[in-house]
């Protein structure tokens, strides 16, 4: 009965071959001939469930051994599905050998004939079995009315490139009855395109996250219409999607969720080097240890960061990644780092996260330069140029400053630009170079800026963009205070100047002001400055991170962290999670090469941080991704995209009268 077409391919003790179904042959006959169960046949030939037809190429066992049976007495509350699972069979196996199941279900006490189970090939084993027989499993498809090449490609889960390679010279126009070589089982129900939907071809590096950004359609919606996409998207895949989903903003067009592209599940060894300062702890003294934590900010940062690292490693395992963490205490000094380098085998690490201090980081990178182990700088944005294996995860301040100036230059229009800050700063020089009409207001010798000087330098007719650049909290606080209370200061000045009662009263001036800075430093967090003061001015600044909102609390990391520690993570814990998750996901890509993945031109985003790397002159990598943020009237940090705010002058009595 069998048609033997090629060499036998082995799985454990089982050999397999290709069998083409002759006319009139049933599945039961095939199973009896080859001593197979439905479960085994379905596992190796999933297409059989929906497409058992004449000429179908099946991969079958070579043994031809007769089936062996055993008896099973049905117990209370047992189900057919549960019994089939117990014996590694399909429900169809039970129905095929117990005729009474065609007319009723099972009841307690029923005796079932059960095929003596044998091991079912795993998914990977099935792929290997079919791959070895791929040249023999030649399926053909006969084109039917209304079928198109795209529709046939989608029916079998092929790309247009793959189907064209199997059928050289084929055109988009198919003749009815035209035969196409397929070599794959169908994964959809029809090759006729449904006009109620539109069909999309997956582009390079597009995953579910990218399509959500581009088309506004979720992973759940994609998988519901394309079940085979559950295993992940691939280049050229044809997707059936709902009509009406228009492309979204292209600002995130190159953002990628690497979870869609995990290909390597081998163990990834990460070495974590942080200043835990264990010798400073006192054994059996809770009070002294609590004092140590309260007084040692570096230690608190290290512990918070490490809590995020642990959360990322735990979550990565849920995505099928194997993670081996090796944790070391640098004690925050170079001698301890040198001792670690001498005693530990860091050459076998896939990546090293830390140390925190730039000097210690350079020490580790130099020691591992010859083995080219990536050394990740997690919290410092100081340039470390000694080794080509250093990865700077924080953008440098100069980069953020340049981005802010570029934004002002691109969107200035007819805005009135005013710089307020110390003389000779890089911000002042960049502004005067790129925006030569910028007005400059410097503090007096005492370090103060007079309110009247600020008002005198503002435009009454144009929108004012004030760029405040200072690390002096007194200057920052006074400028923000004046800009928030311009009406008050204007009235005060008017009263001082107006000694003539007969002088005609002039209407109050209404200034339109938006506040910018190139560096949101600690001075902007001074006690006298409130978020409301900043929001009133649409305060805008560049940042390496975007604080998560309380509305994000349903994210797996945030909720699990809250459940584990009793609080939501601070920015250092989030940083630890974001950096570690990004490194692990890049290590799990098909290339298995972290440096190769860092060199790719795409952006990744996590809870608060995003990453887009470029190689520097020394061969190392620097993160170039940043946020431009604005504090809105709801006191929320929103990402700025383009000219996002148009200031409007409030109505006066005169304008209201004119409208009437």
Residue pairs with C-beta under 8 A, 6 or more apart in sequence:
1 22
1 25
1 29
1 33
2 17
2 19
2 33
2 34
2 60
2 64
3 18
3 19
3 20
3 22
4 17
4 18
5 17
5 18
5 20
5 136
6 17
6 18
6 133
6 135
6 136
8 15
8 16
8 17
8 62
9 15
9 16
9 17
9 129
9 132
9 133
10 16
11 121
11 125
11 128
11 129
12 119
14 61
14 62
14 63
14 118
15 61
15 62
15 63
16 44
16 59
16 60
16 61
16 62
16 129
16 133
17 59
17 60
17 62
17 133
18 57
18 58
18 59
18 60
18 133
18 136
18 137
19 30
19 34
19 57
19 58
19 59
19 60
20 55
20 56
20 57
20 58
21 30
21 52
21 53
21 54
21 55
21 56
21 58
22 54
23 54
24 54
27 38
27 41
27 48
27 52
28 96
30 36
30 41
30 58
30 60
31 37
31 38
31 41
31 67
31 96
32 66
32 67
33 64
34 60
34 61
34 62
34 63
34 64
35 61
35 63
35 64
35 65
35 66
35 67
36 60
36 61
37 67
37 89
37 90
37 93
37 115
37 117
37 118
38 89
38 90
38 92
38 93
38 96
39 84
39 88
39 89
39 90
39 93
39 120
40 61
40 118
40 120
40 121
41 48
41 58
41 60
42 48
42 49
42 90
43 120
43 121
43 126
44 59
44 60
44 121
44 126
44 129
44 130
45 58
45 59
45 185
46 185
47 56
47 185
47 186
48 56
48 58
50 186
50 189
51 185
51 186
55 140
56 139
57 136
57 137
57 138
57 139
59 129
59 130
59 133
59 137
67 115
67 116
68 115
68 116
69 97
69 113
69 114
69 115
69 116
70 114
70 116
71 111
71 112
71 113
71 114
72 83
72 87
72 111
72 112
72 114
73 109
73 110
73 111
73 112
74 83
74 106
74 107
74 108
74 109
74 110
74 111
74 112
75 108
76 108
78 106
78 108
79 106
80 91
80 94
80 95
80 101
80 105
80 106
81 91
83 94
83 106
83 112
83 114
84 90
84 91
84 93
84 94
87 114
87 115
87 117
88 117
88 118
88 119
88 120
89 114
89 115
89 117
93 115
94 101
94 112
94 114
95 101
95 102
97 113
97 114
97 115
98 112
98 113
100 110
106 112
121 129
130 137
134 183
137 183
138 181
138 183
139 156
139 181
139 182
139 183
139 184
139 185
140 179
140 180
140 181
140 182
141 152
141 155
141 156
141 179
141 180
141 182
141 191
142 177
142 178
142 179
142 180
143 152
143 174
143 175
143 176
143 177
143 178
143 179
143 180
144 176
144 191
144 192
145 176
146 192
147 174
147 191
147 192
148 172
148 174
148 191
148 193
149 160
149 163
149 170
149 171
149 172
149 174
150 160
150 193
150 199
150 238
151 190
151 191
151 192
151 193
152 158
152 163
152 174
152 180
152 182
152 191
153 159
153 160
153 162
153 163
153 238
154 188
154 191
154 199
154 238
154 239
154 240
155 186
155 187
155 188
155 189
155 190
155 191
156 163
156 182
156 184
156 185
156 186
156 187
156 188
157 184
157 186
157 187
157 188
157 228
157 237
158 166
158 182
158 184
159 201
159 234
159 235
159 236
159 237
159 238
160 201
160 236
160 238
161 236
162 236
163 170
163 180
163 182
164 170
166 180
166 181
166 182
166 183
167 180
167 181
170 180
174 180
187 227
187 228
188 226
188 228
188 240
193 199
194 240
196 243
197 225
197 240
197 241
197 242
197 243
198 241
198 242
198 243
199 238
199 239
199 240
199 241
200 211
200 215
200 238
200 239
200 241
201 236
201 237
201 238
201 239
202 211
202 233
202 234
202 235
202 236
202 237
202 238
202 239
203 235
204 235
205 256
205 261
205 600
205 602
206 214
206 233
206 235
207 232
207 233
207 256
207 257
207 258
207 259
207 260
207 261
208 218
208 219
208 222
208 233
208 257
208 260
209 255
209 256
209 257
209 259
209 260
210 255
210 256
210 257
210 260
211 217
211 222
211 233
212 218
212 219
213 248
213 249
213 252
213 253
213 255
214 247
214 248
214 250
214 253
215 241
215 245
215 246
215 247
215 248
216 245
216 246
216 247
216 248
217 241
217 242
217 245
221 241
221 242
222 229
222 239
222 241
223 229
223 230
225 239
225 240
225 241
225 242
226 239
226 240
229 237
229 239
232 260
232 261
232 262
233 239
233 260
249 641
251 641
252 603
254 601
254 602
254 603
255 602
255 603
255 604
255 605
255 610
256 602
256 603
256 604
257 604
258 582
258 585
258 586
258 588
258 589
258 604
259 319
259 585
261 589
261 590
262 319
262 320
262 321
262 585
262 588
262 589
263 588
263 589
263 590
264 587
264 588
264 589
264 590
264 592
265 320
265 321
265 322
265 588
266 322
266 592
267 322
267 323
267 324
268 321
268 322
268 323
268 324
268 350
268 351
268 584
268 587
268 588
269 324
269 326
269 348
269 349
269 350
270 313
270 323
270 324
270 325
270 326
270 349
270 350
270 351
270 352
270 353
270 580
270 583
270 584
271 326
271 327
271 328
271 344
271 346
271 349
271 351
271 352
271 353
272 306
272 309
272 325
272 326
272 327
272 328
272 352
272 353
272 354
273 328
273 330
273 337
273 340
273 352
273 353
273 354
273 355
273 360
273 364
274 302
274 305
274 306
274 327
274 328
274 329
274 330
274 354
274 355
274 356
275 298
275 299
275 302
275 329
275 330
275 331
275 332
275 355
275 356
275 357
276 299
276 302
276 303
276 306
276 329
276 330
276 331
277 296
277 298
277 299
277 302
277 329
277 331
277 332
278 329
278 331
279 331
280 292
280 296
280 299
281 289
281 292
282 288
282 289
282 292
292 299
293 299
293 300
293 303
298 332
298 356
301 356
301 379
301 572
302 356
304 569
304 570
304 572
304 573
304 576
305 356
305 378
305 379
305 572
305 573
305 575
305 576
306 327
306 576
307 561
307 565
307 569
307 573
307 576
308 569
308 572
308 573
308 574
308 575
308 576
308 577
308 578
308 579
308 580
309 325
309 353
309 576
309 577
309 579
309 580
310 325
311 557
311 560
311 561
311 564
311 569
311 573
311 576
311 577
312 557
312 576
312 577
312 578
312 580
312 581
312 584
313 323
313 325
313 580
313 584
314 560
315 556
315 557
315 560
315 581
316 323
316 581
316 584
316 585
316 588
317 323
319 588
321 584
321 585
321 588
323 584
326 344
326 349
328 340
328 344
329 336
330 336
330 337
330 340
330 354
330 355
330 356
330 357
330 360
332 356
332 357
332 360
333 360
334 359
334 360
334 363
337 355
337 360
337 363
337 364
338 363
341 363
341 364
341 367
346 352
346 364
346 367
346 368
346 373
347 368
347 371
347 373
349 373
350 373
350 374
350 587
350 594
351 373
351 374
351 375
351 376
351 583
351 587
351 594
352 364
352 368
352 373
352 374
352 375
352 376
353 376
353 378
353 579
353 580
353 583
354 361
354 364
354 376
354 378
355 361
355 363
355 364
356 378
356 379
356 380
357 380
358 377
358 380
358 382
358 384
361 375
361 377
361 380
361 384
361 390
362 384
362 386
362 387
362 390
364 375
365 375
365 384
365 386
365 387
365 389
365 390
366 386
366 387
368 375
368 389
369 387
369 388
369 389
372 388
372 389
372 595
373 389
374 389
374 391
374 594
374 595
375 387
375 389
375 390
375 391
376 391
376 393
376 579
376 583
377 384
377 390
377 391
377 392
377 393
377 394
378 393
378 394
378 575
378 576
378 579
379 394
379 572
379 575
380 394
381 392
381 394
381 395
381 396
381 397
381 544
382 396
383 392
383 396
384 390
384 392
384 620
385 616
385 618
385 620
386 618
387 618
387 620
388 618
388 619
388 620
389 619
389 620
390 618
390 620
390 621
391 598
391 613
391 620
391 621
392 620
392 621
392 622
392 623
393 579
393 609
393 611
393 623
394 544
394 623
395 544
395 622
395 623
395 624
395 625
395 626
396 622
397 519
398 426
399 624
399 626
400 518
400 519
400 542
400 543
400 544
400 626
401 426
401 427
401 430
401 518
401 519
401 542
402 430
403 542
403 626
403 628
404 516
404 517
404 518
404 541
404 542
404 628
405 427
405 430
405 431
405 434
405 435
405 518
406 434
407 628
407 640
408 417
408 431
408 434
408 435
408 465
408 467
408 516
409 434
409 435
411 642
411 643
412 435
412 465
413 643
414 462
414 463
415 462
415 463
415 464
415 465
416 439
416 458
416 459
416 462
416 463
416 464
416 465
417 431
417 435
417 437
417 438
417 439
417 465
417 467
418 438
418 439
418 441
418 457
418 458
418 464
418 465
418 466
418 467
419 427
419 428
419 431
419 432
419 438
419 439
419 440
419 441
419 467
419 469
420 441
420 442
420 449
420 454
420 466
420 467
420 468
420 469
420 470
420 475
420 479
421 427
421 428
421 442
421 443
421 467
421 468
421 469
421 470
421 475
422 428
422 442
422 443
422 469
422 470
422 472
423 442
425 469
427 467
427 469
427 518
427 519
428 440
428 469
431 438
431 467
432 438
432 440
438 467
439 457
441 449
441 453
441 454
441 457
443 449
443 470
443 472
443 475
444 450
447 472
447 474
447 475
448 474
448 475
448 478
449 475
449 478
449 479
449 482
451 478
451 482
451 489
451 492
451 493
452 489
452 493
454 479
454 482
454 483
455 482
455 486
455 489
455 490
455 493
455 511
458 464
458 486
458 511
458 513
459 511
460 509
460 510
460 511
462 512
463 512
463 513
463 514
463 647
464 511
464 512
464 513
464 514
465 514
465 516
466 479
466 483
466 513
466 514
466 515
466 516
466 537
467 516
467 517
467 518
468 476
468 479
468 480
468 515
468 516
468 517
469 517
469 518
469 519
470 476
470 479
470 523
471 519
471 521
471 522
471 523
472 523
473 522
473 523
473 526
473 528
475 523
476 523
476 524
476 526
476 529
477 523
477 526
477 528
477 529
480 515
480 529
480 533
480 534
480 537
481 528
481 533
482 489
483 513
483 515
483 537
484 533
484 536
484 537
486 509
486 511
486 513
487 508
490 508
490 509
491 508
494 506
507 652
507 654
510 649
510 650
510 652
512 647
512 648
512 649
513 537
513 647
514 537
514 538
514 540
514 645
514 647
515 534
515 537
515 538
515 539
515 540
516 539
516 540
516 541
517 524
517 539
517 540
517 541
518 541
518 542
519 541
520 541
520 543
524 534
531 631
531 635
532 635
534 631
535 631
535 632
535 633
535 634
535 635
538 630
538 631
538 632
538 645
538 647
539 630
539 631
540 628
540 629
540 630
540 640
541 628
541 629
542 626
542 627
542 628
542 629
543 626
543 627
543 628
543 629
544 609
544 626
544 627
545 571
545 574
545 575
545 608
545 609
545 627
546 608
546 627
546 629
546 637
546 639
547 571
547 608
547 637
548 555
548 558
548 574
548 607
548 608
549 636
549 637
552 558
552 607
553 559
553 562
553 568
555 607
557 569
557 577
557 607
558 568
558 569
558 607
561 567
561 568
561 569
561 573
562 568
569 577
571 608
574 607
574 608
574 609
575 608
575 609
577 606
577 607
578 606
578 607
578 608
578 609
579 609
581 606
582 604
582 606
582 609
582 611
583 594
585 604
586 594
586 597
586 598
587 594
587 597
589 597
591 597
595 621
598 613
598 615
598 621
599 613
599 615
599 621
601 612
602 612
603 610
603 611
603 612
603 625
604 610
604 611
604 612
605 611
610 625
610 627
611 623
611 625
612 623
612 624
612 625
613 621
613 622
613 623
613 624
614 621
614 622
614 624
615 621
616 622
627 639
628 639
628 640
629 637
629 638
629 639
629 640
630 637
630 638
630 639
630 640
630 644
630 645
631 637
632 638
638 644
